[in-house]
Amino acid sequence: MKKLALLLLFITLFTFSACSNKQPEGPAAPQLKAYKVGTEPLEPRLIEQDAYNIPYWLANKASGRVLVRISPMDGLGPVKDDALEKIRSFQKSGDMNGIISVSDSRRPDALVRHFNTAWLAHTLGVADEVYVVAPLFESLTVDDLDGIKSSLTEEYPDQQKDIEGLTLTGAVAEGTINGVPVKISCLQDLPRTDKPVLLEIDLSFFETLYKNEKNTPILGIIKGFFKTLKEAGVVSDQVTIAMSNEDGLAPLKFRFMGRYLAQLLKEPGLIDSSDPPALWSERAAAWKTEQMSPRESVAIYKNIAKKFPGDAASRYDLSEVYFGLGDLDGAKQELAEAIKLDPGYGSACQAYADTLKKKGKEKDAEGFMALLK
């Protein structure tokens, strides 16, 4: 990762109250109008896993599009022939719930996962080409591309010739991987296209960029990202934000970012506001304090929970602090409140339980798992 240059120019704190996000039974109705991202209000779709993009795009009749993938993962891995045949059968019959059922990474027999979402989008006719936005603060260089090639070769050793054929023109690398035409760049160098794109944002992208509140303030990253996305001139009629929690790709700590980004997309004028909503500012202060002294952050999180009783993220943050301090009752109580507000935080139960089991605390582990009942 290179020195911070672009996103930290725009550090300002904003927020909005979080609400629960249950995964729907099926994809939403088609959105027919395209909007300028960051300029015109648009309604993004929050999904729990990157793989849920496939049924969403198919249900919205997307075809021959450009897929802009803002993720640290290329998603260009192919699926086996029998799996592809099954997915095609769902596509042909219009059974989007069938595709959702085989896209759940929590199932051992899942056919669609984050590492083949882009490949499937191309193979199923959803996208003609894929633009992958790398988690970099500055433009892609030859050294960066060499690192990307090395990583891709480890993933797809049988594609070494094509991977080596990736060429850097200006700040954009271009080539073909597993039969998919692909362009790789950082956000500010995103290639322009004259048609609406499928825009997918994965929260693990930000988790990759983030270091700590001193060097990479999380809310500064959000604002810088949004400004840069706006300047890239992206026009889209289907925007998704993958919360990444069921995949386990981004820690639950970053879940709140999906809400913030969604609010900015709905209300792009917030980015120019001089008075950030209090919740954003107060959580940022809590994160900073927590990194220096978890015990001292407890009072801050309690105050946030009192002032913003509908904020699930702060409840989860407080449960995490309590858990780290060994206050299991406090952790369980706050996690229970977080789950009531946003069931997506339920995956913390298993994480806490696994940690406790390793310490031989089976009964305490059962107490956390009981929160899911």
C-alpha positions in Angstrom: 0.0 0.0 0.0 1.4 3.4 -1.0 1.4 6.5 1.1 -2.0 8.1 1.7 -2.5 10.8 -0.8 -6.0 11.2 -2.2 -8.7 10.2 0.2 -7.3 11.8 3.3 -7.6 15.2 1.6 -11.3 15.1 2.3 -11.6 14.1 5.9 -14.9 15.3 7.3 -17.3 13.4 9.5 -20.9 12.5 8.5 -23.4 9.9 9.5 -27.0 8.7 9.8 -28.9 6.4 12.0 -28.7 2.7 11.2 -31.7 0.4 10.9 -32.1 -3.4 10.5 -31.3 -5.1 7.2 -32.9 -8.5 6.6 -32.0 -10.3 3.4 -35.1 -10.3 1.3 -36.7 -13.4 -0.2 -36.0 -12.3 -3.8 -34.6 -9.5 -5.9 -36.2 -6.1 -6.2 -38.2 -4.9 -9.2 -36.2 -3.5 -12.1 -34.9 0.0 -11.8 -35.2 1.5 -15.2 -33.6 4.9 -14.8 -29.9 5.6 -14.6 -28.5 8.2 -12.3 -25.2 10.1 -11.9 -23.6 8.6 -8.8 -22.8 11.2 -6.2 -24.9 13.9 -8.1 -28.4 12.6 -8.4 -30.2 10.7 -5.6 -30.4 6.9 -6.1 -31.5 4.0 -4.1 -28.7 1.4 -3.6 -29.5 -2.2 -2.6 -27.9 -3.5 0.6 -27.0 -7.2 0.3 -25.3 -9.5 2.8 -23.0 -11.3 0.4 -21.3 -10.4 -2.9 -22.7 -13.5 -4.5 -26.3 -12.2 -4.1 -25.5 -9.8 -6.9 -26.1 -12.5 -9.5 -29.8 -13.1 -8.9 -30.3 -9.3 -8.4 -28.8 -8.5 -11.8 -30.6 -11.3 -13.6 -33.9 -10.3 -12.1 -33.3 -6.7 -13.3 -32.7 -8.0 -16.8 -29.1 -6.7 -16.9 -27.3 -7.8 -20.1 -24.3 -6.7 -22.1 -23.3 -4.2 -19.3 -20.1 -3.0 -17.8 -19.6 -4.3 -14.3 -17.7 -1.9 -12.0 -16.4 -4.0 -9.1 -15.1 -2.0 -6.1 -13.6 -4.9 -4.2 -10.2 -6.2 -3.2 -11.2 -9.5 -4.8 -11.3 -9.9 -8.6 -14.3 -12.3 -8.7 -13.0 -13.9 -11.9 -12.8 -17.5 -10.8 -14.8 -19.9 -12.9 -17.4 -22.4 -11.6 -17.5 -26.1 -12.5 -19.5 -27.1 -15.5 -22.2 -28.9 -13.5 -22.6 -25.9 -11.2 -22.9 -23.6 -14.2 -25.5 -25.8 -15.8 -27.6 -25.7 -12.6 -27.3 -21.9 -12.4 -28.3 -21.6 -16.1 -31.3 -23.8 -15.5 -32.4 -21.4 -12.7 -31.8 -18.4 -15.0 -33.8 -20.0 -17.9 -36.8 -20.7 -15.6 -36.6 -17.3 -14.0 -36.1 -18.9 -10.5 -34.1 -16.2 -8.8 -34.8 -17.7 -5.4 -33.1 -20.8 -6.7 -30.0 -18.8 -7.5 -30.2 -17.1 -4.1 -30.3 -20.6 -2.4 -27.1 -21.7 -4.1 -25.4 -18.3 -3.4 -25.5 -18.6 0.4 -21.8 -19.0 1.5 -23.0 -20.4 4.8 -24.0 -23.5 2.9 -21.2 -26.0 2.2 -22.8 -26.7 -1.2 -22.9 -23.1 -2.3 -22.3 -22.7 -6.0 -21.9 -19.0 -6.2 -19.3 -17.2 -4.1 -17.4 -13.9 -4.0 -14.5 -15.4 -6.0 -16.7 -16.1 -9.1 -19.3 -13.3 -9.1 -17.7 -11.3 -11.9 -16.9 -14.5 -14.0 -20.6 -15.5 -13.7 -21.8 -12.1 -14.6 -19.8 -12.3 -17.9 -20.6 -16.0 -18.6 -24.4 -15.5 -18.0 -24.4 -12.5 -20.4 -24.9 -9.9 -17.6 -21.6 -8.0 -18.3 -19.5 -7.8 -21.4 -16.5 -6.5 -19.5 -15.4 -6.0 -15.9 -13.7 -3.1 -14.3 -11.9 -4.0 -11.1 -11.1 -1.1 -8.7 -8.0 -1.9 -6.7 -7.8 -0.7 -3.1 -5.1 1.9 -3.7 -4.9 5.5 -2.7 -2.8 6.5 -5.8 -2.7 5.5 -9.4 -1.8 2.0 -10.4 2.0 1.6 -11.2 4.1 -1.1 -12.9 5.1 -2.3 -9.5 1.5 -2.5 -8.4 0.6 -4.4 -11.5 3.4 -6.9 -10.9 2.0 -7.6 -7.5 -1.5 -8.0 -8.9 -0.1 -10.4 -11.5 1.7 -12.4 -8.9 -1.5 -12.7 -6.8 -3.6 -13.6 -9.8 -1.1 -16.3 -10.9 -1.5 -17.9 -7.5 -5.3 -17.9 -7.9 -5.3 -19.0 -11.5 -2.1 -20.8 -12.3 -3.5 -22.2 -15.6 -4.1 -18.6 -16.7 -0.5 -17.4 -16.4 -0.1 -16.5 -20.1 -3.1 -14.3 -20.1 -2.2 -12.8 -16.7 1.3 -11.9 -17.9 -0.5 -10.4 -20.9 -2.1 -7.7 -18.7 -0.7 -4.4 -20.0 -0.6 -1.0 -18.3 -1.7 1.9 -20.5 -1.5 5.1 -18.5 -2.9 4.0 -15.1 -5.2 1.3 -16.4 -4.3 -2.4 -16.8 -6.2 -4.3 -19.4 -6.4 -7.9 -20.6 -8.4 -11.1 -20.3 -8.6 -13.5 -17.4 -10.5 -16.8 -17.6 -12.1 -15.5 -20.7 -13.4 -12.3 -19.1 -12.3 -8.9 -20.6 -11.0 -6.9 -17.6 -9.6 -3.5 -16.8 -7.9 -2.8 -13.4 -7.3 0.7 -12.0 -7.7 2.7 -8.8 -10.9 4.7 -8.4 -9.7 8.0 -9.7 -8.5 6.4 -12.9 -11.7 4.4 -13.5 -12.2 4.1 -17.3 -15.1 6.1 -18.6 -18.0 4.3 -20.4 -20.9 5.8 -22.3 -23.5 3.4 -20.8 -24.9 2.9 -17.3 -22.8 0.5 -15.3 -23.6 -2.2 -12.7 -21.9 -0.7 -9.7 -21.0 -3.1 -6.8 -19.3 -1.9 -3.7 -17.9 -4.4 -1.2 -17.2 -3.2 2.3 -14.1 -5.4 2.4 -12.6 -2.8 0.1 -12.6 -0.3 2.9 -11.4 -2.8 5.5 -8.4 -3.3 3.2 -7.6 0.4 3.1 -8.1 1.0 6.8 -5.2 1.1 9.3 -6.3 3.0 12.3 -8.0 6.3 13.3 -4.6 8.1 13.4 -3.4 7.2 9.9 -6.6 6.4 8.0 -9.7 7.9 9.7 -12.5 5.7 8.6 -15.0 8.5 8.0 -12.4 10.4 6.0 -12.0 7.3 3.8 -15.8 7.2 3.3 -16.0 10.9 2.3 -12.9 10.7 0.1 -14.2 7.6 -1.6 -17.6 9.2 -2.3 -16.0 12.4 -3.7 -13.7 10.4 -6.0 -16.6 8.2 -7.1 -18.6 11.3 -8.0 -15.6 12.8 -9.9 -15.3 9.5 -11.9 -18.5 10.3 -13.6 -20.2 6.9 -13.0 -23.7 6.6 -14.2 -25.7 3.6 -12.9 -29.2 2.2 -12.5 -28.2 -0.8 -10.3 -26.0 -0.1 -7.3 -25.3 -2.7 -4.6 -23.4 -2.6 -1.4 -22.3 -5.9 -0.1 -22.1 -5.9 3.7 -19.6 -8.9 3.5 -20.5 -10.3 6.9 -22.0 -13.6 6.0 -19.0 -14.2 3.8 -16.7 -13.2 6.7 -14.8 -11.0 4.4 -15.2 -7.7 6.3 -15.4 -7.6 10.1 -18.7 -6.7 11.7 -17.0 -3.6 12.9 -17.3 -2.2 9.3 -20.9 -3.1 8.8 -22.1 0.5 9.7 -20.3 1.8 6.6 -22.8 0.2 4.3 -25.5 2.4 5.9 -23.4 5.5 5.6 -22.6 4.9 1.9 -26.3 4.2 1.2 -27.3 7.5 2.9 -24.7 9.4 0.8 -26.0 7.8 -2.4 -29.6 8.7 -1.4 -28.7 12.2 -0.3 -25.5 13.2 -2.2 -25.7 16.8 -0.8 -24.6 15.5 2.6 -21.1 15.3 1.3 -20.9 19.1 1.2 -22.6 19.7 4.5 -20.6 21.8 7.0 -22.4 20.3 10.0 -22.0 16.5 10.1 -24.7 14.6 11.9 -23.7 13.9 15.5 -23.8 10.1 15.4 -21.0 10.0 12.8 -18.8 12.3 14.8 -19.4 10.6 18.1 -18.7 7.1 16.7 -15.5 8.4 15.2 -14.5 9.7 18.6 -15.4 6.4 20.2 -13.3 4.4 17.7 -10.3 6.7 18.4 -10.6 6.3 22.1 -11.2 2.5 21.9 -7.9 2.1 20.0 -6.0 3.9 22.7 -8.0 2.6 25.7 -10.9 0.2 25.3 -12.0 0.7 28.9 -12.3 4.5 28.5 -14.4 4.0 25.3 -17.2 2.2 27.3 -18.7 5.5 28.6 -18.6 7.0 25.1 -20.4 4.0 23.6 -23.0 4.0 26.4 -23.7 7.7 25.7 -24.1 7.0 22.0 -26.5 4.2 22.7 -28.5 6.5 25.0 -28.7 9.3 22.5 -29.3 7.1 19.5 -31.2 4.0 20.7 -31.8 2.8 17.2 -28.1 2.6 16.3 -27.2 -1.1 16.2 -23.5 -0.5 15.3 -22.7 1.3 18.5 -24.4 -1.5 20.5 -22.2 -4.0 18.7 -19.1 -1.9 19.2 -19.8 -1.8 22.9 -20.4 -5.6 23.0 -17.0 -6.1 21.4 -15.3 -3.9 23.9 -17.0 -5.7 26.8 -16.0 -9.0 25.3 -12.3 -7.9 25.1 -12.4 -6.7 28.7 -13.8 -10.1 29.8 -17.2 -8.7 30.8 -19.2 -11.5 29.1 -22.6 -10.5 30.6 -22.2 -6.9 29.3 -21.1 -8.3 25.9 -24.1 -10.6 25.7 -26.5 -7.9 26.7 -25.3 -5.4 24.2 -25.0 -7.9 21.4 -28.6 -9.0 22.0 -29.7 -5.3 21.6 -27.6 -5.0 18.4 -29.3 -8.1 16.9 -32.7 -6.8 17.7 -32.0 -3.7 15.7 -30.1 -5.4 12.9 -30.1 -9.2 12.6 -26.9 -9.0 10.6 -25.0 -8.8 13.8 -26.0 -12.3 14.7 -22.9 -13.7 13.1 -21.0 -12.3 16.1 -22.6 -15.0 18.3 -20.6 -17.7 16.5 -17.4 -15.7 16.6 -17.7 -15.1 20.3 -18.7 -18.7 21.0 -15.7 -20.0 19.0 -13.3 -17.8 21.0 -14.8 -19.0 24.3 -14.7 -22.7 23.3 -11.0 -22.4 22.6 -10.6 -21.2 26.2 -12.7 -24.1 27.4 -15.6 -22.0 28.4 -18.3 -24.1 26.8 -21.2 -22.8 29.0 -20.4 -19.2 28.2 -20.2 -20.1 24.5 -23.7 -21.7 24.7 -25.0 -18.4 26.2 -24.0 -16.4 23.1 -25.3 -19.0 20.7 -28.7 -18.9 22.6 -29.1 -15.3 21.4 -29.8 -16.6 17.9 -32.9 -18.6 19.0 
